[in-house]
């Protein structure tokens, strides 16, 4: 896994197919970059408060385009 972003106390790392990232803070969350409606979608969260999950989802949503472009530069097109 490659770290692609550090912000607001979170570390976002790129992972394999399908297009998703893992967000690490005090806990860990997995977020699909392209959910059912094209928006990021939480897959699961472990040991993260609701506030941390909201913050992680906000970071991924605000940077979705850049994170997806970085994911595709490493793994190829996701769709």
Protein Blocks (a to p, Z undefined) as FASTA:
>chain_A
ZZfbdeehiacdddddddddddddfbccdddfbdfkopacdfbdchiafklmmmmmmmmm
mmmmmmmmmmmmmnopfZZ
